[in-house]
Amino acid sequence: MAQGARPSRPKQQRLNPAAKLAGTDAGAKASGKSGHPAFKNGPPRKGPAKIKPATAADWVSGARLRTLPLAIAPVLLGTGAAIVASGPGVYHPVRALLALAAALFLQVGVNYANDYSDGIRGTDAFRVGPARLTGGGVANPRTVLRVALVFFGLATVAGLTLVILTQYWWLLLVGVLALAAAWFYTGGKKPYGYLGLGEVFVFVFFGLVATAGTTYVQVGEFTTESVLGGVAIGLISCAVLMVNNLRDIVPDKAAGKRTLAVRIGSTASRVVFCVFLLLPFVIAGAFSLVYPLAIFTFFVLLLALPACLITITATSAKELILALKLTSLAALAYGLLLGIAFAF
């Protein structure tokens, strides 16, 4: 090289437009180590951004209301199964409402706890969706944690009241396990949500435990309706988590969050999503042989099939968000209609 000559700079690599989609394998490869084309100068620094005053709308957004159908559906279905088991005219509205309160408070607590944990880890710095309270610098991390603990406390009060009313003291252990699962999804040193195990715990706690547990606290037994219904609701809940993580494959990979979607890739995730969402209708079909009204559960396919079609063909995160909303509504409709079929 001649003296005084400037070394040539390597040309900056252009990013493939496919990288704009958070949730495609092509996008992950095209965006490089940063995981997203927005990070042209490398990934953002970890840790929460500068704190700004949080509004009421921010806190409502942080509660992630679109996930609440996953808490309501198993209680509706479990209550319908309880009415079948207890016979006509026997109903425990107080216990059903307490189960609903515990499920809702736990769901909101999980959402705020995830916001806190992902925010302080720096995971949300890679987000392409709406900013979170902690990671977006909208609220103080400790405040978000306190709010999460308040909702966990409210869920505990509802659960304890149920235990006292029913005298089923062994359910205290179930409650402790549920709270632990809620926290360690993204909290702790080795959160299981970062290891691709999120769907397993969602299936167990938002499906089997929530549905069969609702039936048990009302009639004191686990029934075929409550267990198989719990399997169905658990699968739909897994579908919700899958499409959410499918949307976030690229940023999650960049942040080191190894969800099931990250592990198996975009194409397989889309197929698994459809399997999760459509298998419950096999269960509904079996129940329709015994409960004639269960046939109306197939109307939920008007939500489920478009969600599958959108997920299979999606080329943008916005489309996957629509599929997520449709799937959440499908969970609520499925729990309501199958629960009514059991009750009447």
PyMOL commands that set and color helices and strands:
alter all, ss='L'
color gray80, all
select helices_A, chain A and resi 17-20+25-30+32-34+56-62+65-67+69-86+93-121+123-126+141-166+171-184+192-194+198-219+224-247+249-255+260-264+266-278+280-288+292-313+317-343
alter helices_A, ss='H'
color red, helices_A
deselect
rebuild
show_as cartoon
